[in-house]
Amino acid sequence: MKSVIFKVDLKGRGVVNYDEVHNQKWLNLKDWPYPVDSQGKKTDNVKVAKKEFIETDEVNEKGEKVYAYKVRISSNCLRNAIFKNEIDVMNASIQENDYVCATYLLSPTGLLRGIVLTNDEGVGIRSASPLTIVDAIQTNDAKSFFEVNTTTGDRSDTSLFYTENVGDITYSTYGTINLKNLMFVCADPVFDRMQIKEGWITNGLAAQILKSFYGDLANPKADYFTASAKSLTGNLAEYGLLLNDELVDHLVKKQLEMILNMTISRSKAFAKTSSLKIKIVNDPLVDTLDSEDGWIEIKSVDDINKLTFTPDEFYHESTFEEIEEIKRIRDAYDNKAKERKGKKEDKKKAKSKKKEEAESTEEAE
């Protein structure tokens, strides 16, 4: 099994994802009467829904193109909704505490959502998410409209503001869970995709945290691994954790459960998953998104738990030659990193010295 693709339908009411007004203010949209002030000018006091724009053959009275549109929910908004009930997203400050940082990165959220954490040297954690999901696009014929709102005080153009809204609405989106990305947790900084620190593996911290989250399901291998894909040439070894099949299966099920329970809520609007279908991809040329065959309807967590998700052998334990080659590259990488750090420190010292000399000159005068 190479991946799992999915299709999601959502239903809701109202606008859950707003856009910058300047992205749409000057577009000519069909059946979309943009609010104007008392001078007949388009106002900026507007909240507009994110949209998908569709070119039409129509032009307005000025000869300008007219576009149709559909309301959309951005992929970022969908991802936030998928993971909102899990651990909160962390920032770079968690790197100051190895236990806190490792706990987040090896949690289901850390392994499934991905995160980028940089440090002063520019080298940090770069955990790519195995989940890909595209914008959700409106599928019904609901038309949006503007509600007029007022602020307190005297009436004027600035006291009026407008909010785009919509009635009952449906959307559709799709995506994939990449099992190759999920099953290997890289601890090697050379190729800028280090997900955890090597020291957490060698000192037992990673194993401790994995056991705390997943119990006996967690039985990863720690070693140098090389991608097995035959189409790749010059594959290089990387040090890290290769997750066992049972743990990969658990994480895929966890991800699908999050998607099934996805809900986006605002004070006056919502959207939630109304249907979920998945397809197991064994052959990417056959098991495609457009093919009608092979789709499995998911109505409950029980439907997910009845399935088994076993990844292909995407990696093999690296040979002695592959390990020696990556060690040579790592040494070169470390030397360059030290050189960059030394130059940065020299530059900082020179700047500080120049500042001190300038202050001394001012005092002398």
Contacts in CASP RR format, 6 or more apart in sequence:
PFRMAT RR
TARGET T0000
AUTHOR 0000-0000-0000
METHOD contacts of the structure
MODEL  1
MKSVIFKVDLKGRGVVNYDEVHNQKWLNLKDWPYPVDSQGKKTDNVKVAK
KEFIETDEVNEKGEKVYAYKVRISSNCLRNAIFKNEIDVMNASIQENDYV
CATYLLSPTGLLRGIVLTNDEGVGIRSASPLTIVDAIQTNDAKSFFEVNT
TTGDRSDTSLFYTENVGDITYSTYGTINLKNLMFVCADPVFDRMQIKEGW
ITNGLAAQILKSFYGDLANPKADYFTASAKSLTGNLAEYGLLLNDELVDH
LVKKQLEMILNMTISRSKAFAKTSSLKIKIVNDPLVDTLDSEDGWIEIKS
VDDINKLTFTPDEFYHESTFEEIEEIKRIRDAYDNKAKERKGKKEDKKKA
KSKKKEEAESTEEAE
1 179 0 8 1.000
1 280 0 8 1.000
1 281 0 8 1.000
1 282 0 8 1.000
1 309 0 8 1.000
1 310 0 8 1.000
1 311 0 8 1.000
1 312 0 8 1.000
2 179 0 8 1.000
2 180 0 8 1.000
2 281 0 8 1.000
2 282 0 8 1.000
2 284 0 8 1.000
2 311 0 8 1.000
2 312 0 8 1.000
3 176 0 8 1.000
3 177 0 8 1.000
3 178 0 8 1.000
3 179 0 8 1.000
3 180 0 8 1.000
3 281 0 8 1.000
3 284 0 8 1.000
4 176 0 8 1.000
4 177 0 8 1.000
4 179 0 8 1.000
4 252 0 8 1.000
4 256 0 8 1.000
4 278 0 8 1.000
4 279 0 8 1.000
4 280 0 8 1.000
4 281 0 8 1.000
4 309 0 8 1.000
5 174 0 8 1.000
5 175 0 8 1.000
5 176 0 8 1.000
5 177 0 8 1.000
5 278 0 8 1.000
5 279 0 8 1.000
5 281 0 8 1.000
5 287 0 8 1.000
5 289 0 8 1.000
6 174 0 8 1.000
6 175 0 8 1.000
6 176 0 8 1.000
6 177 0 8 1.000
6 256 0 8 1.000
6 259 0 8 1.000
6 276 0 8 1.000
6 277 0 8 1.000
6 278 0 8 1.000
6 279 0 8 1.000
7 172 0 8 1.000
7 173 0 8 1.000
7 174 0 8 1.000
7 175 0 8 1.000
7 276 0 8 1.000
7 277 0 8 1.000
7 278 0 8 1.000
7 289 0 8 1.000
7 295 0 8 1.000
8 136 0 8 1.000
8 172 0 8 1.000
8 173 0 8 1.000
8 174 0 8 1.000
8 259 0 8 1.000
8 262 0 8 1.000
8 273 0 8 1.000
8 275 0 8 1.000
8 276 0 8 1.000
9 139 0 8 1.000
9 170 0 8 1.000
9 171 0 8 1.000
9 172 0 8 1.000
9 273 0 8 1.000
9 274 0 8 1.000
9 275 0 8 1.000
9 276 0 8 1.000
10 73 0 8 1.000
10 136 0 8 1.000
10 170 0 8 1.000
10 171 0 8 1.000
10 172 0 8 1.000
10 173 0 8 1.000
10 262 0 8 1.000
10 271 0 8 1.000
10 272 0 8 1.000
10 273 0 8 1.000
10 274 0 8 1.000
11 168 0 8 1.000
11 169 0 8 1.000
11 170 0 8 1.000
11 171 0 8 1.000
11 271 0 8 1.000
11 272 0 8 1.000
11 274 0 8 1.000
12 168 0 8 1.000
12 169 0 8 1.000
12 170 0 8 1.000
12 269 0 8 1.000
12 270 0 8 1.000
12 271 0 8 1.000
12 272 0 8 1.000
13 166 0 8 1.000
13 167 0 8 1.000
13 168 0 8 1.000
13 169 0 8 1.000
13 269 0 8 1.000
13 270 0 8 1.000
14 165 0 8 1.000
14 166 0 8 1.000
14 167 0 8 1.000
14 169 0 8 1.000
14 268 0 8 1.000
14 269 0 8 1.000
14 270 0 8 1.000
15 49 0 8 1.000
15 71 0 8 1.000
15 144 0 8 1.000
15 163 0 8 1.000
15 164 0 8 1.000
15 165 0 8 1.000
15 166 0 8 1.000
15 266 0 8 1.000
15 269 0 8 1.000
16 73 0 8 1.000
16 77 0 8 1.000
16 264 0 8 1.000
16 265 0 8 1.000
16 266 0 8 1.000
16 269 0 8 1.000
16 270 0 8 1.000
16 271 0 8 1.000
17 49 0 8 1.000
17 50 0 8 1.000
17 72 0 8 1.000
17 73 0 8 1.000
17 74 0 8 1.000
17 77 0 8 1.000
17 264 0 8 1.000
18 47 0 8 1.000
18 48 0 8 1.000
18 49 0 8 1.000
18 50 0 8 1.000
18 164 0 8 1.000
19 48 0 8 1.000
19 49 0 8 1.000
19 50 0 8 1.000
19 51 0 8 1.000
21 44 0 8 1.000
21 46 0 8 1.000
21 47 0 8 1.000
21 48 0 8 1.000
22 44 0 8 1.000
23 48 0 8 1.000
24 48 0 8 1.000
24 51 0 8 1.000
25 34 0 8 1.000
25 42 0 8 1.000
25 44 0 8 1.000
25 46 0 8 1.000
26 42 0 8 1.000
27 53 0 8 1.000
27 67 0 8 1.000
28 60 0 8 1.000
28 64 0 8 1.000
28 65 0 8 1.000
28 66 0 8 1.000
28 67 0 8 1.000
29 51 0 8 1.000
29 53 0 8 1.000
29 66 0 8 1.000
29 67 0 8 1.000
29 68 0 8 1.000
29 69 0 8 1.000
30 56 0 8 1.000
30 58 0 8 1.000
30 66 0 8 1.000
30 67 0 8 1.000
30 68 0 8 1.000
30 69 0 8 1.000
31 143 0 8 1.000
32 69 0 8 1.000
32 144 0 8 1.000
33 146 0 8 1.000
34 42 0 8 1.000
34 46 0 8 1.000
35 42 0 8 1.000
35 43 0 8 1.000
35 45 0 8 1.000
35 46 0 8 1.000
35 146 0 8 1.000
35 148 0 8 1.000
35 162 0 8 1.000
36 42 0 8 1.000
36 43 0 8 1.000
37 43 0 8 1.000
37 157 0 8 1.000
37 160 0 8 1.000
38 157 0 8 1.000
39 157 0 8 1.000
43 157 0 8 1.000
43 160 0 8 1.000
43 162 0 8 1.000
45 157 0 8 1.000
45 158 0 8 1.000
45 160 0 8 1.000
45 161 0 8 1.000
45 162 0 8 1.000
46 146 0 8 1.000
46 161 0 8 1.000
46 162 0 8 1.000
46 163 0 8 1.000
46 164 0 8 1.000
47 161 0 8 1.000
47 162 0 8 1.000
47 163 0 8 1.000
47 164 0 8 1.000
48 164 0 8 1.000
49 71 0 8 1.000
49 72 0 8 1.000
49 144 0 8 1.000
49 164 0 8 1.000
49 166 0 8 1.000
50 71 0 8 1.000
50 72 0 8 1.000
50 73 0 8 1.000
50 74 0 8 1.000
50 135 0 8 1.000
51 69 0 8 1.000
51 70 0 8 1.000
51 71 0 8 1.000
51 72 0 8 1.000
52 69 0 8 1.000
52 70 0 8 1.000
52 71 0 8 1.000
52 72 0 8 1.000
52 135 0 8 1.000
52 137 0 8 1.000
52 138 0 8 1.000
53 67 0 8 1.000
53 68 0 8 1.000
53 69 0 8 1.000
54 67 0 8 1.000
54 68 0 8 1.000
54 69 0 8 1.000
54 70 0 8 1.000
55 65 0 8 1.000
55 67 0 8 1.000
56 65 0 8 1.000
56 66 0 8 1.000
56 67 0 8 1.000
56 68 0 8 1.000
58 65 0 8 1.000
58 66 0 8 1.000
59 65 0 8 1.000
59 66 0 8 1.000
60 66 0 8 1.000
70 137 0 8 1.000
70 138 0 8 1.000
71 138 0 8 1.000
71 142 0 8 1.000
71 144 0 8 1.000
71 166 0 8 1.000
71 169 0 8 1.000
71 171 0 8 1.000
72 135 0 8 1.000
72 136 0 8 1.000
72 137 0 8 1.000
72 138 0 8 1.000
72 171 0 8 1.000
73 135 0 8 1.000
73 136 0 8 1.000
73 171 0 8 1.000
73 173 0 8 1.000
73 264 0 8 1.000
73 271 0 8 1.000
74 135 0 8 1.000
75 133 0 8 1.000
75 134 0 8 1.000
75 135 0 8 1.000
75 173 0 8 1.000
77 264 0 8 1.000
78 133 0 8 1.000
78 135 0 8 1.000
78 136 0 8 1.000
78 173 0 8 1.000
78 262 0 8 1.000
78 264 0 8 1.000
79 113 0 8 1.000
79 131 0 8 1.000
79 133 0 8 1.000
81 262 0 8 1.000
81 263 0 8 1.000
81 264 0 8 1.000
82 131 0 8 1.000
82 133 0 8 1.000
82 258 0 8 1.000
82 259 0 8 1.000
82 262 0 8 1.000
83 89 0 8 1.000
83 109 0 8 1.000
83 112 0 8 1.000
83 113 0 8 1.000
83 258 0 8 1.000
85 258 0 8 1.000
85 261 0 8 1.000
86 107 0 8 1.000
86 108 0 8 1.000
86 109 0 8 1.000
86 113 0 8 1.000
86 258 0 8 1.000
87 104 0 8 1.000
87 107 0 8 1.000
87 109 0 8 1.000
87 110 0 8 1.000
89 113 0 8 1.000
89 115 0 8 1.000
90 100 0 8 1.000
90 101 0 8 1.000
90 104 0 8 1.000
90 115 0 8 1.000
90 117 0 8 1.000
91 117 0 8 1.000
92 117 0 8 1.000
92 118 0 8 1.000
92 119 0 8 1.000
94 100 0 8 1.000
94 101 0 8 1.000
94 104 0 8 1.000
94 117 0 8 1.000
95 101 0 8 1.000
95 117 0 8 1.000
95 119 0 8 1.000
95 124 0 8 1.000
95 125 0 8 1.000
98 197 0 8 1.000
98 200 0 8 1.000
98 205 0 8 1.000
99 205 0 8 1.000
99 209 0 8 1.000
101 117 0 8 1.000
101 125 0 8 1.000
102 196 0 8 1.000
102 197 0 8 1.000
102 200 0 8 1.000
102 205 0 8 1.000
102 206 0 8 1.000
102 209 0 8 1.000
103 209 0 8 1.000
104 110 0 8 1.000
104 115 0 8 1.000
105 111 0 8 1.000
105 115 0 8 1.000
105 125 0 8 1.000
105 127 0 8 1.000
105 195 0 8 1.000
105 196 0 8 1.000
106 185 0 8 1.000
106 196 0 8 1.000
106 206 0 8 1.000
106 209 0 8 1.000
106 210 0 8 1.000
106 213 0 8 1.000
107 213 0 8 1.000
108 213 0 8 1.000
108 251 0 8 1.000
108 254 0 8 1.000
110 127 0 8 1.000
111 127 0 8 1.000
111 130 0 8 1.000
111 182 0 8 1.000
111 185 0 8 1.000
111 251 0 8 1.000
112 129 0 8 1.000
112 130 0 8 1.000
112 131 0 8 1.000
112 182 0 8 1.000
112 251 0 8 1.000
112 254 0 8 1.000
112 255 0 8 1.000
112 258 0 8 1.000
113 129 0 8 1.000
113 131 0 8 1.000
114 127 0 8 1.000
114 128 0 8 1.000
114 129 0 8 1.000
115 125 0 8 1.000
115 127 0 8 1.000
116 125 0 8 1.000
116 126 0 8 1.000
116 127 0 8 1.000
117 124 0 8 1.000
117 125 0 8 1.000
117 126 0 8 1.000
118 124 0 8 1.000
121 337 0 8 1.000
121 340 0 8 1.000
121 341 0 8 1.000
123 189 0 8 1.000
123 194 0 8 1.000
123 337 0 8 1.000
124 189 0 8 1.000
124 194 0 8 1.000
125 194 0 8 1.000
125 195 0 8 1.000
125 196 0 8 1.000
126 192 0 8 1.000
126 193 0 8 1.000
126 194 0 8 1.000
126 195 0 8 1.000
127 195 0 8 1.000
128 181 0 8 1.000
128 193 0 8 1.000
128 195 0 8 1.000
129 181 0 8 1.000
130 177 0 8 1.000
130 178 0 8 1.000
130 179 0 8 1.000
130 181 0 8 1.000
130 182 0 8 1.000
130 255 0 8 1.000
131 175 0 8 1.000
131 176 0 8 1.000
131 177 0 8 1.000
131 178 0 8 1.000
131 255 0 8 1.000
132 175 0 8 1.000
132 176 0 8 1.000
132 177 0 8 1.000
132 178 0 8 1.000
133 173 0 8 1.000
133 174 0 8 1.000
133 175 0 8 1.000
134 173 0 8 1.000
134 174 0 8 1.000
134 175 0 8 1.000
135 173 0 8 1.000
136 171 0 8 1.000
136 172 0 8 1.000
136 173 0 8 1.000
136 271 0 8 1.000
137 171 0 8 1.000
137 172 0 8 1.000
137 173 0 8 1.000
138 169 0 8 1.000
138 170 0 8 1.000
138 171 0 8 1.000
139 170 0 8 1.000
139 171 0 8 1.000
139 172 0 8 1.000
140 168 0 8 1.000
140 169 0 8 1.000
140 170 0 8 1.000
142 166 0 8 1.000
142 167 0 8 1.000
142 168 0 8 1.000
142 169 0 8 1.000
142 170 0 8 1.000
143 166 0 8 1.000
144 164 0 8 1.000
144 165 0 8 1.000
144 166 0 8 1.000
145 164 0 8 1.000
145 165 0 8 1.000
145 166 0 8 1.000
146 162 0 8 1.000
146 163 0 8 1.000
146 164 0 8 1.000
146 165 0 8 1.000
147 162 0 8 1.000
147 163 0 8 1.000
147 164 0 8 1.000
147 165 0 8 1.000
148 160 0 8 1.000
148 162 0 8 1.000
149 160 0 8 1.000
149 161 0 8 1.000
149 162 0 8 1.000
149 163 0 8 1.000
150 159 0 8 1.000
150 160 0 8 1.000
150 161 0 8 1.000
151 158 0 8 1.000
151 159 0 8 1.000
151 161 0 8 1.000
153 159 0 8 1.000
165 268 0 8 1.000
165 269 0 8 1.000
169 271 0 8 1.000
170 274 0 8 1.000
171 271 0 8 1.000
174 289 0 8 1.000
176 281 0 8 1.000
177 252 0 8 1.000
177 255 0 8 1.000
177 256 0 8 1.000
179 248 0 8 1.000
179 252 0 8 1.000
179 309 0 8 1.000
179 311 0 8 1.000
179 312 0 8 1.000
179 314 0 8 1.000
180 227 0 8 1.000
180 311 0 8 1.000
180 312 0 8 1.000
180 314 0 8 1.000
182 243 0 8 1.000
182 248 0 8 1.000
182 251 0 8 1.000
182 252 0 8 1.000
182 311 0 8 1.000
183 242 0 8 1.000
183 243 0 8 1.000
183 248 0 8 1.000
183 311 0 8 1.000
183 314 0 8 1.000
183 315 0 8 1.000
184 225 0 8 1.000
184 238 0 8 1.000
184 240 0 8 1.000
184 241 0 8 1.000
184 242 0 8 1.000
184 243 0 8 1.000
184 314 0 8 1.000
184 315 0 8 1.000
185 195 0 8 1.000
185 196 0 8 1.000
185 220 0 8 1.000
185 240 0 8 1.000
185 241 0 8 1.000
185 242 0 8 1.000
185 243 0 8 1.000
186 193 0 8 1.000
186 194 0 8 1.000
186 195 0 8 1.000
186 196 0 8 1.000
186 238 0 8 1.000
186 239 0 8 1.000
186 240 0 8 1.000
187 194 0 8 1.000
187 195 0 8 1.000
187 196 0 8 1.000
187 197 0 8 1.000
187 198 0 8 1.000
187 199 0 8 1.000
187 200 0 8 1.000
187 201 0 8 1.000
187 239 0 8 1.000
187 240 0 8 1.000
187 241 0 8 1.000
188 194 0 8 1.000
188 198 0 8 1.000
188 238 0 8 1.000
188 239 0 8 1.000
188 240 0 8 1.000
188 326 0 8 1.000
188 330 0 8 1.000
189 333 0 8 1.000
190 238 0 8 1.000
190 326 0 8 1.000
190 329 0 8 1.000
190 330 0 8 1.000
190 333 0 8 1.000
191 236 0 8 1.000
191 238 0 8 1.000
196 206 0 8 1.000
196 240 0 8 1.000
196 241 0 8 1.000
198 239 0 8 1.000
198 240 0 8 1.000
199 205 0 8 1.000
200 206 0 8 1.000
201 207 0 8 1.000
201 222 0 8 1.000
201 239 0 8 1.000
201 240 0 8 1.000
201 241 0 8 1.000
206 222 0 8 1.000
206 241 0 8 1.000
207 218 0 8 1.000
207 220 0 8 1.000
210 218 0 8 1.000
210 220 0 8 1.000
210 247 0 8 1.000
211 218 0 8 1.000
214 247 0 8 1.000
214 250 0 8 1.000
217 244 0 8 1.000
217 246 0 8 1.000
217 247 0 8 1.000
217 250 0 8 1.000
218 244 0 8 1.000
218 247 0 8 1.000
219 244 0 8 1.000
219 246 0 8 1.000
219 247 0 8 1.000
220 241 0 8 1.000
220 242 0 8 1.000
220 243 0 8 1.000
220 244 0 8 1.000
220 247 0 8 1.000
221 241 0 8 1.000
221 242 0 8 1.000
221 244 0 8 1.000
221 317 0 8 1.000
222 240 0 8 1.000
222 241 0 8 1.000
223 239 0 8 1.000
223 240 0 8 1.000
223 242 0 8 1.000
223 317 0 8 1.000
223 318 0 8 1.000
224 237 0 8 1.000
224 238 0 8 1.000
224 239 0 8 1.000
224 240 0 8 1.000
224 317 0 8 1.000
224 318 0 8 1.000
224 322 0 8 1.000
224 323 0 8 1.000
224 326 0 8 1.000
225 237 0 8 1.000
225 238 0 8 1.000
225 239 0 8 1.000
225 240 0 8 1.000
225 242 0 8 1.000
225 315 0 8 1.000
225 316 0 8 1.000
225 317 0 8 1.000
225 318 0 8 1.000
226 235 0 8 1.000
226 236 0 8 1.000
226 237 0 8 1.000
226 238 0 8 1.000
226 315 0 8 1.000
226 316 0 8 1.000
226 317 0 8 1.000
226 318 0 8 1.000
226 319 0 8 1.000
226 322 0 8 1.000
227 235 0 8 1.000
227 314 0 8 1.000
227 315 0 8 1.000
228 313 0 8 1.000
228 314 0 8 1.000
228 315 0 8 1.000
228 316 0 8 1.000
229 235 0 8 1.000
229 314 0 8 1.000
235 322 0 8 1.000
236 322 0 8 1.000
236 325 0 8 1.000
236 326 0 8 1.000
236 329 0 8 1.000
237 318 0 8 1.000
237 322 0 8 1.000
237 323 0 8 1.000
237 325 0 8 1.000
237 326 0 8 1.000
238 326 0 8 1.000
239 326 0 8 1.000
242 315 0 8 1.000
243 251 0 8 1.000
245 310 0 8 1.000
245 311 0 8 1.000
248 309 0 8 1.000
248 310 0 8 1.000
248 311 0 8 1.000
249 308 0 8 1.000
249 309 0 8 1.000
249 310 0 8 1.000
252 309 0 8 1.000
253 304 0 8 1.000
253 305 0 8 1.000
253 307 0 8 1.000
253 309 0 8 1.000
256 276 0 8 1.000
256 278 0 8 1.000
256 298 0 8 1.000
256 304 0 8 1.000
257 301 0 8 1.000
257 304 0 8 1.000
259 273 0 8 1.000
259 276 0 8 1.000
260 273 0 8 1.000
260 276 0 8 1.000
260 298 0 8 1.000
260 300 0 8 1.000
260 301 0 8 1.000
260 304 0 8 1.000
261 273 0 8 1.000
262 272 0 8 1.000
262 273 0 8 1.000
263 270 0 8 1.000
263 271 0 8 1.000
263 272 0 8 1.000
263 273 0 8 1.000
264 270 0 8 1.000
264 271 0 8 1.000
264 272 0 8 1.000
275 297 0 8 1.000
276 297 0 8 1.000
276 298 0 8 1.000
276 299 0 8 1.000
277 295 0 8 1.000
277 296 0 8 1.000
277 297 0 8 1.000
277 298 0 8 1.000
278 295 0 8 1.000
278 296 0 8 1.000
278 298 0 8 1.000
279 287 0 8 1.000
279 289 0 8 1.000
279 291 0 8 1.000
279 294 0 8 1.000
279 295 0 8 1.000
279 296 0 8 1.000
280 287 0 8 1.000
280 294 0 8 1.000
280 296 0 8 1.000
280 307 0 8 1.000
280 309 0 8 1.000
281 287 0 8 1.000
287 294 0 8 1.000
296 303 0 8 1.000
296 307 0 8 1.000
297 303 0 8 1.000
298 304 0 8 1.000
318 326 0 8 1.000
END
